[in-house]
Amino acid sequence: MMTPRVTMDLGKIEHNARTIVGLCRAHNIEVCGVTKATCGHPEVAEAMLRGGVSMIADSRLENIRRMKVAGANASFMLLRIPSLSIVDDVVDTVDVSLNSEVCVLEALSDAARSRGRVHDVILMVDLGDLREGVWPDELPSLVRAALELPGIRIKGLGTNLACFGGVVPSEENMQQLVALAREIEQASNLVPEWLSAINSSGLELIGAGKMPAGLNHARIGEAILLGRETTQRKPWPDTFQDAFVIHAEVLEVNSNPSRPLGERSEDAFGGLTQFEDRGDELRVLLNLGRADVDVQGLVPCEPGAVVLGASSDYLVVDVSAVAGPVHVGDELTFIPNYSALLSVMTSEYVTKCSL
Ligand SMILES: *Cc1c(COP(=O)(O)O)cnc(C)c1O
């Protein structure tokens, strides 16, 4: 089989989705499945939908178009704040988008009106993570401005945590969104259908029964794809952590010294790695490199295997502690973290196979 390749166990993805959807449903939270780390892979979207997610969200219109062309029968949400230059495509391609700028809302409204349609939006507020969204005290004026625009409808209010600043969802910050929604309801008669505050970092709070009532929409990627909540990356109960496996092929097997010989300067990527002297090591060279994957996010499946480093096209792995011989032509496998999953699914050099 072709190497390098990533295998996607669709049954495991479906199972993970079912587990997360079940938890959220028990707390009156609807789950939207997030496919962006898989480059919007249509089969992954289908597996999530079979597992019970109510819709699919992705950060890229290209990904959403790919899933639609493949026949995914779902509604779609655009996760990344739309650039002003793509508002027409946004209105044509997705059912709902996340927004925070009045000028973009105006452009979306015009684009929707010119098509005789209304585009749904979730207005984003920043509760401390410092990525997208307006500051809480600016939300009422954003809502007022949006209510004036005939081509858009405010479907909900949202926030995103644990992505830029690593801010953990808490009863306090979640309650803050509920309180903002109440304030807006009183000031404007708008009752947002969705309060969408949760990604995979919110599962602990839900599981602990501490998610404030009223939060009713979650956008979940990593917990479904990799079976982990994201505040401490703990495996989530009754999910698989190995739905995605990366396979690379052994090109060379060598017994090498553990420290480079000769005068040393920067490596291929400007790094100055320190090498410990551990005597001779049995090392393999694999056909997987930084053009294929974020190599720092790889965990070897083979007990005893240790990733030593990588350049654009090679991965160097110490197999001294691996039981049994390793030969040229053998495959070694790795579990990706989120960053490695994103990069491997985006790389043109890596074959994607579904199981
Ligand atoms: C990526 C993303 C998510 C999904 O986050 P996970 O941690 O993978 O669950 C949710 N919301 C927004 C806005 C995102 O960009």
The ligand as an SDF file (V2000), in Angstrom:
LIG
                    3D

 15 15  0  0  0  0  0  0  0  0999 V2000
  -12.1420   24.7510   15.5350 C   0  0  0  0  0  0  0  0  0  0  0  0
  -13.3120   25.3970   16.1570 C   0  0  0  0  0  0  0  0  0  0  0  0
  -14.1740   24.6360   16.9560 C   0  0  0  0  0  0  0  0  0  0  0  0
  -13.9260   23.1770   17.2920 C   0  0  0  0  0  0  0  0  0  0  0  0
  -12.9750   23.0780   18.3040 O   0  0  0  0  0  0  0  0  0  0  0  0
  -12.5490   21.6440   18.9100 P   0  0  0  0  0  0  0  0  0  0  0  0
  -11.6370   21.9790   20.0150 O   0  0  0  0  0  0  0  0  0  0  0  0
  -11.8960   20.8860   17.8080 O   0  0  0  0  0  0  0  0  0  0  0  0
  -13.7890   20.9880   19.3760 O   0  0  0  0  0  0  0  0  0  0  0  0
  -15.2850   25.2660   17.4730 C   0  0  0  0  0  0  0  0  0  0  0  0
  -15.5370   26.5670   17.2260 N   0  0  0  0  0  0  0  0  0  0  0  0
  -14.7270   27.3420   16.4700 C   0  0  0  0  0  0  0  0  0  0  0  0
  -15.0700   28.7650   16.2400 C   0  0  0  0  0  0  0  0  0  0  0  0
  -13.5930   26.7760   15.9170 C   0  0  0  0  0  0  0  0  0  0  0  0
  -12.7850   27.5340   15.1680 O   0  0  0  0  0  0  0  0  0  0  0  0
  1  2  1  0
  2  3  1  0
  2 14  2  0
  3  4  1  0
  3 10  2  0
  4  5  1  0
  5  6  1  0
  6  7  2  0
  6  8  1  0
  6  9  1  0
 10 11  1  0
 11 12  2  0
 12 13  1  0
 12 14  1  0
 14 15  1  0
M  END
$$$$
